[in-house]
Amino acid sequence: MHGPTGIVNLQQHAPRVVQSGSQAPQLSAALKATASEAAGSSPSTIVNLSKSARFAISREADSSSVHTAAPTDLQSPSLRDLLSQYDFHNITPREMSNLAGELFRRQEIPLQIAGSFTGTEADTIVPRDENEPLDFVAHMKTMLSGVEEMARAEPQGDYAFAISYYENSNEALGAIMSFVNSDRGHILS
């Protein structure tokens, strides 16, 4: 179970725990029990989880509910601290996508807005590198202008939804950016 160094790798133990079909709290408890069993009574034993075990835990925890409770201050930065880390005029699509997911998880923005902030690298004719910074504010304004221009060019076309989509996204982005220096309790209040 453990070698001379006192290190236990749970890779061989994780499948039986993950396949048990338990919910996230039971899964966590089952892994702790398996770790204790594998480690024996040695207090200095280090337990390593394989990537597949960590992935299985995170997937099961993610699927246990659609909306998870916002993390405590000990687990993650405050909303203002989180947002103050970003320059929306110089942010990568990957960073913006991750931030959108976090804001949705915290229930600060709706799914539609979070969705509009993801996949930015694919919004252009020539796909962008998701790790190459861009001016996200200008990008969102360009997307709205492009849809408005298509609506003017094709008056018979129905672009109302797309225009509303990008108007709402631009408003939400403005609210996100102004939140850091405001006294609001939430982004969209």
C-alpha positions in Angstrom: 0.0 0.0 0.0 2.7 2.5 0.9 6.4 2.4 0.2 9.4 3.2 2.4 8.9 6.9 1.9 5.3 6.8 3.3 3.8 8.0 0.0 0.5 6.5 -1.2 -0.8 6.8 -4.7 -4.6 6.3 -4.7 -4.7 5.7 -8.5 -5.4 2.0 -7.9 -7.9 2.8 -5.1 -9.8 5.6 -6.8 -11.7 3.6 -9.4 -13.6 1.6 -6.7 -14.5 4.9 -5.0 -15.5 6.7 -8.1 -17.5 3.8 -9.5 -19.5 3.7 -6.3 -21.9 6.3 -7.8 -22.0 8.3 -4.5 -22.7 12.0 -4.5 -19.8 14.5 -4.0 -19.9 14.6 -0.1 -19.9 10.8 0.1 -17.3 10.6 -2.6 -15.0 12.9 -0.6 -15.6 10.9 2.5 -15.0 7.6 0.6 -11.7 9.0 -0.7 -10.6 10.0 2.8 -11.5 6.6 4.1 -9.6 4.9 1.3 -6.6 7.2 1.9 -6.6 6.4 5.6 -6.9 2.7 4.8 -4.1 2.9 2.2 -1.9 5.0 4.5 -2.3 2.9 7.5 -1.7 4.6 10.8 1.4 6.6 9.9 0.7 10.3 10.5 3.5 11.3 8.1 2.1 9.5 5.1 1.5 11.7 2.0 -1.5 10.7 -0.1 -1.4 11.5 -3.8 -4.6 11.4 -6.0 -4.2 10.6 -9.6 -5.4 13.1 -12.2 -8.3 10.8 -13.1 -9.4 10.7 -9.4 -9.2 14.5 -9.1 -11.1 14.8 -12.4 -13.8 12.4 -11.3 -14.3 14.2 -8.0 -14.5 17.6 -9.7 -17.0 16.2 -12.3 -19.2 14.6 -9.7 -19.1 17.8 -7.5 -19.9 19.9 -10.6 -22.8 17.7 -11.6 -24.3 17.5 -8.1 -26.1 20.8 -8.7 -26.5 23.5 -11.3 -25.9 26.4 -8.9 -23.3 25.9 -6.2 -23.1 28.2 -3.3 -20.7 31.1 -3.5 -17.4 30.3 -2.0 -16.4 31.8 1.4 -13.8 34.5 1.6 -11.3 31.9 2.8 -11.8 29.9 -0.4 -11.6 32.7 -3.0 -11.1 36.4 -3.4 -14.0 38.8 -2.9 -15.9 39.8 -6.0 -14.2 43.2 -6.0 -10.8 41.7 -5.5 -11.4 39.2 -8.3 -12.6 41.8 -10.8 -9.8 44.2 -9.9 -7.3 41.6 -11.2 -8.5 42.1 -14.8 -7.9 44.8 -17.4 -10.8 44.3 -19.8 -8.9 46.3 -22.4 -6.1 43.7 -22.3 -7.5 40.3 -21.5 -7.2 36.9 -23.2 -10.3 35.1 -24.4 -9.4 32.2 -22.1 -9.2 34.6 -19.1 -12.5 36.2 -20.0 -14.1 32.8 -20.4 -12.8 31.6 -17.0 -14.0 34.8 -15.4 -17.5 34.5 -17.0 -17.7 31.0 -15.6 -16.8 32.2 -12.2 -19.2 35.1 -12.3 -22.0 32.7 -13.4 -21.0 30.2 -10.6 -21.3 33.0 -8.1 -24.7 33.9 -9.6 -23.6 37.4 -10.5 -24.4 37.1 -14.2 -27.0 35.0 -16.1 -26.0 32.1 -18.4 -26.8 34.1 -21.5 -24.3 36.8 -20.5 -21.7 34.3 -19.4 -22.1 32.6 -22.8 -21.5 35.8 -24.6 -18.2 36.2 -22.9 -16.9 32.8 -23.9 -15.6 31.6 -27.2 -14.4 35.2 -28.0 -11.6 33.8 -30.1 -14.2 32.3 -32.5 -16.2 35.5 -32.9 -14.0 36.7 -35.7 -13.7 35.6 -39.3 -10.2 34.5 -38.7 -10.1 32.6 -35.4 -7.9 34.2 -32.7 -5.5 32.5 -30.3 -7.4 32.1 -27.0 -4.2 33.1 -25.2 -3.6 36.3 -27.1 -4.8 39.4 -25.2 -7.4 41.6 -26.8 -9.4 44.7 -26.0 -12.6 42.9 -24.9 -14.5 46.2 -24.5 -13.8 47.1 -28.1 -14.5 43.6 -29.3 -18.0 43.6 -27.8 -18.7 47.0 -29.3 -17.5 45.7 -32.7 -19.8 42.7 -32.4 -22.8 44.9 -31.7 -21.8 47.3 -34.5 -21.5 44.4 -36.9 -25.0 43.1 -36.1 -26.5 46.6 -36.3 -24.8 47.1 -39.7 -26.2 43.8 -41.0 -29.7 44.8 -39.8 -29.4 48.1 -41.7 -28.1 46.3 -44.8 -30.8 43.7 -44.7 -34.0 45.4 -43.4 -36.1 42.3 -44.0 -33.8 40.3 -41.8 -34.7 39.6 -38.2 -31.7 40.8 -36.2 -33.6 41.9 -33.1 -32.5 39.0 -31.0 -28.8 39.4 -32.0 -28.9 43.2 -31.3 -30.5 42.6 -27.9 -28.0 39.9 -27.1 -25.0 42.2 -27.8 -26.6 45.2 -26.1 -27.2 43.2 -23.0 -23.7 41.8 -23.1 -22.2 45.3 -23.5 -24.4 46.6 -20.6 -23.3 43.7 -18.4 -19.6 44.3 -19.3 -20.0 47.9 -18.3 -21.6 46.9 -15.0 -18.8 44.4 -14.3 -16.1 47.0 -15.0 -17.9 49.7 -12.9 -18.6 47.3 -10.0 -15.1 47.4 -8.6 -15.4 51.2 -7.7 -19.1 51.1 -6.7 -20.9 50.4 -3.5 -23.3 47.9 -5.1 -23.6 44.5 -3.5 -23.8 42.7 -6.8 -22.8 43.3 -10.4 -26.3 43.5 -11.8 -28.3 45.2 -9.1 
